[in-house]
C-alpha cells in the first residue's frame, strides 16, 4: 500500500485528489496538510511513501519547503502538483530534490502513474520538462549564448521565490514576515532581482511575469 500525504491549501483540491485516489486499491491517503507547517508536523510524526505537494501554500512553501523536507526526510519522494506549465518551475523543483512534477490539469490522467513511479524510486516528468532539464544542466558546456537565456532563470532559488511573491502583489514587509527574513534582506534581494533581470520597477517585473506566463492576468502564479 502506498501511503500518501496530500498538501494543498484548497480543500476542494484535496477532496478531488482523495476522490481520484480512492478508486485504487494500492493507494491510501494517510494525511492532509494545508500549509508548510502542517506538512513538516506530519512528516516528522508519521511515515509516508509519497508527498503530493502544491507549490504555493501559506507559510514556508515551494523550493524552501522542498529543501527542508529533503534535510529531515531525505527518503520521502515528493511529487509536485502545480497549476503552472512553465518548465522553469519544474526544473527548479527537481534540482531542489523533488521526484516529480505534474500539472494539475493533467492530474486525473497521470496522477496515479506519477505516484507509483516516484514511490518506486523513479522520477516523473513530462517529455518537455525532461528536455528542458537536460538543456539547463548542459547549458554551461560549450558556447553559451547568455542573451538566449530567459532573465528569470538567472535568479537563485531564494531570489526566484521572492520574485514570485513580488509579482503576485506582495509587499516587502509581507514577504519578510512570510519567509522569516528581515525587511532589509528582502529589499536587498529585490534590488538584486531587478539588477539581474535588468529591470527598473515592480511594474516591469509583473509585465515580464505575465508575458512569460509566470502569472495570469489576475496576478496568480498558479503554482
C-alpha positions in Angstrom: 0.0 0.0 0.0 1.3 3.4 -1.0 0.7 5.9 1.8 0.1 9.4 0.6 0.3 12.8 2.2 -1.6 15.5 0.3 -0.5 19.1 0.9 -2.7 21.8 -0.7 -4.3 24.9 0.8 -7.5 24.4 -1.2 -9.9 21.9 0.5 -11.7 21.3 -2.9 -8.4 20.3 -4.5 -7.6 17.9 -1.6 -11.1 16.4 -1.8 -10.8 15.9 -5.5 -7.4 14.2 -5.2 -8.8 11.9 -2.5 -11.7 11.0 -4.7 -9.5 10.1 -7.6 -7.1 8.1 -5.4 -9.9 6.3 -3.5 -10.6 4.1 -6.5 -7.2 2.4 -6.4 -6.6 -0.4 -4.0 -2.8 0.1 -3.8 -3.0 3.8 -2.7 -4.2 5.2 0.6 -4.4 8.9 1.6 -3.0 8.8 5.1 -2.7 12.5 5.8 -3.6 16.1 4.7 -2.0 19.4 5.2 -3.0 23.0 4.2 0.3 24.8 4.8 4.1 24.3 5.2 4.0 24.0 8.9 1.3 21.3 8.7 3.4 19.4 6.2 6.5 19.4 8.4 4.5 18.4 11.5 3.0 15.4 9.7 6.2 14.2 8.0 8.0 14.4 11.4 5.2 12.4 13.1 4.3 9.8 10.5 5.8 7.8 7.8 4.5 8.3 4.2 5.5 6.8 0.9 4.8 9.9 -1.2 4.2 13.5 -0.5 1.9 15.2 -3.1 2.8 18.8 -2.7 1.3 22.1 -4.0 4.0 24.7 -4.8 2.2 27.7 -3.2 0.8 27.5 0.3 0.7 29.7 3.3 3.9 29.9 5.3 7.0 28.2 4.0 6.4 26.6 0.6 7.9 26.0 -2.8 11.7 25.4 -3.1 12.4 26.2 0.5 9.9 23.7 1.8 11.3 21.0 -0.6 14.8 21.6 0.7 13.7 21.4 4.3 11.9 18.1 3.7 15.0 16.8 1.9 17.1 17.5 5.0 14.7 16.0 7.5 13.1 13.2 5.4 15.6 12.5 2.6 14.0 9.3 1.5 10.5 10.7 1.1 9.6 11.1 -2.6 8.0 14.5 -3.3 5.6 14.8 -6.3 4.9 18.5 -7.1 1.3 19.1 -8.3 1.1 22.6 -9.8 -1.2 24.7 -12.0 1.8 26.1 -13.7 3.0 24.7 -17.0 6.1 27.0 -17.1 9.0 24.5 -17.3 11.4 26.5 -15.2 9.3 25.7 -12.1 9.7 22.0 -12.8 13.4 22.3 -13.3 13.9 24.2 -10.1 11.8 21.8 -8.0 13.7 18.7 -9.4 17.0 20.3 -8.8 15.9 21.1 -5.2 15.1 17.4 -4.6 11.5 16.7 -5.8 11.0 13.4 -7.5 8.3 14.5 -10.0 6.4 17.4 -11.4 2.8 17.2 -12.6 0.5 20.0 -13.9 -2.9 19.9 -12.1 -4.8 20.0 -15.5 -3.3 16.6 -16.3 -3.6 15.1 -12.8 -6.6 12.9 -13.3 -4.9 11.1 -16.2 -1.4 10.9 -14.9 -1.6 11.3 -11.1 -1.6 7.6 -10.3 1.1 6.8 -12.8 3.2 9.6 -11.3 2.6 8.4 -7.7 3.5 4.8 -8.5 6.6 5.9 -10.4 8.1 8.1 -7.6 7.0 5.6 -4.9 9.1 3.0 -6.6 12.2 5.3 -6.6 11.7 6.8 -10.1 11.4 10.3 -11.4 8.2 11.5 -13.1 8.4 14.4 -15.6 6.8 15.2 -19.0 8.9 14.8 -22.1 9.1 18.6 -22.4 10.3 19.0 -18.9 12.9 16.3 -19.3 14.2 18.1 -22.4 14.3 21.4 -20.6 16.1 19.9 -17.7 18.8 18.4 -19.9 19.2 21.8 -21.6 19.6 23.5 -18.2 22.1 21.1 -16.9 24.2 21.2 -20.0 23.9 25.0 -20.6 27.4 25.6 -19.2 29.0 23.3 -21.7 30.5 24.7 -25.0 29.4 28.1 -26.3 26.7 29.5 -24.2 24.7 32.5 -25.5 23.6 34.2 -22.3 21.3 36.5 -24.3 19.2 33.5 -25.2 18.6 32.7 -21.5 15.3 34.0 -20.0 16.3 36.5 -17.3 14.3 34.8 -14.5 16.4 31.6 -15.0 19.4 33.6 -13.8 17.9 34.1 -10.3 18.9 32.0 -7.3 16.3 29.8 -5.7 15.7 32.4 -3.0 15.6 35.2 -5.4 13.1 33.3 -7.6 10.9 32.6 -4.6 10.9 36.4 -3.7 10.3 37.3 -7.4 7.2 35.1 -7.5 5.9 36.8 -4.3 6.6 40.3 -5.7 4.8 39.7 -8.9 1.8 38.2 -7.0 1.5 41.7 -5.4 3.0 41.0 -2.0 5.0 43.9 -0.4 8.4 43.7 1.1 7.2 43.6 4.7 4.7 40.8 3.9 7.3 38.8 2.2 9.7 39.3 5.1 7.1 38.0 7.5 6.2 35.0 5.5 9.8 34.0 4.9 11.1 34.9 8.4 13.6 37.4 6.9 14.3 41.0 7.7 12.8 43.7 5.6 16.3 44.8 4.8 17.2 41.4 3.5 14.1 41.2 1.3 14.8 44.7 0.0 18.4 43.6 -0.9 17.0 40.6 -2.7 14.6 42.7 -4.6 17.4 45.1 -5.7 19.4 42.1 -7.0 16.4 40.7 -8.8 15.9 43.9 -10.6 19.6 44.1 -11.5 19.9 40.6 -12.7 16.8 40.9 -14.8 17.8 44.4 -16.0 14.6 46.0 -14.9 13.8 49.2 -13.0 10.5 48.6 -11.3 8.0 46.2 -9.9 5.6 47.0 -12.7 8.3 45.8 -15.2 8.7 42.5 -13.2 4.9 42.0 -13.3 4.7 42.6 -17.1 7.6 40.2 -17.6 6.0 37.6 -15.5 2.7 37.9 -17.4 4.4 37.8 -20.8 6.3 34.6 -19.8 3.1 33.0 -18.3 4.6 33.0 -14.8 1.4 34.6 -13.5 -2.0 35.1 -15.1 -3.9 38.3 -15.7 -5.3 38.2 -12.1 -1.8 38.1 -10.6 -1.9 34.4 -9.6 1.2 32.4 -10.3 -0.8 29.2 -10.3 2.0 27.1 -8.9 
